[in-house]
Amino acid sequence: MAAAQALFADCRRKQARNFEAYLSTHRTRIVNYGLYQAEQLCSIGSGAVESAVKQIGRRLQISGARWNTASVNAMLSLRCAYLNGQLAS
C-alpha cells in the first residue's frame, strides 16, 4: 500500500480522496525535502528569495517616484547598479 493510501485508509471524506488522487497524480513532481536536506544539495528554505524580493522592492521606493510597467525593469537595473556602486553618482 502506498504512503498516501495508508495515510487516508480510514478516511471516507471526499477531500481526503481528492488529496490522495492529487498525490498519486503528482508524485513525480513533489520534492523529497528529506533527501535534499540529508544530501545537503541545496537549502530548502525560502528566506533568501524573500529577502531578495524585499530588497528589490526597497530599491524602487524613492520619494515621489511613479513607475509604469514599460519602464520599471530599466529603472530597476539602473537603480540596482547605482546602489551597488557600479555607477558614478
N, C-alpha and C positions, 0 to 999 in steps of 0.2 A: 504494500500500500504506500503511495507517495506521501510525502510530508504534508502537503496541502489536504489531501484526503483524510489523513489521520487527524489533522487539526480540526477538521469540521465533521468528523464521523458521526457525532451525535446531534449535529445541528440539522434542523429541517427548514430553517428560515430561508426565504428566497435570497436575501442579501448574502448569506453565507455561501449558498450555492453559486451565486453570481461571482463572488470573490474567488471561490475555488476555480471556477471556469476561467476567470481572468488570469490567475496564477498559472494554470495549466497552459493557457494560450501564449503567455508572455514569459515563460520560464527561461527562455534563452536570452532575453533582454534584461532580466533582473540581475543586478550587480551582487556578486558574492562578497560583501564587505569584509566578512571574516577572513577570507582568503587573501584579499588585498592587504588587510592590516597585518596578518601573520607574515606575509612575504615582504612587507614594507615596500610595496610597489609604488604607492602614492598615498597622499593624505586623503582621507575620506570626508574631511570637514569642509564646510562652505565658507569659513571665516575669511580666507584670503580673497575669495571672489567678492564677498560682501564688502570687505574693506576697500577693494579697488573701485567698486561701483560708487561707494560713498565718497572716495577721494576725487573721482572724476566729477561727481555732482558738485562738490565744493569748488572745483576749478572753474566751473561755469557760473558760479554765483558771484557776479560783480554788481555792485550797487548801480541801479538804473539800467542795466543791460536787458535787452529784449532779444530773444533768439527765435529764429524760424527754422523749419526743417531743411530748407535749402542751404543754410549757412552754418548750421551747428557743428557739423563734422569738421569743416575747415577751421572754424574758430576754436574748436576743442583742440585740434592739432597745434595751432599757434599758441594757445594759452598753456597747454602742457609743456611745449618746448620752452616757452618763456619762464615758467615756474621751475623747470628743471635746469635752468641756467644755460640752455642751448641757444638762446637768442640774446643779443645785447639789449639793454633797456632803452 
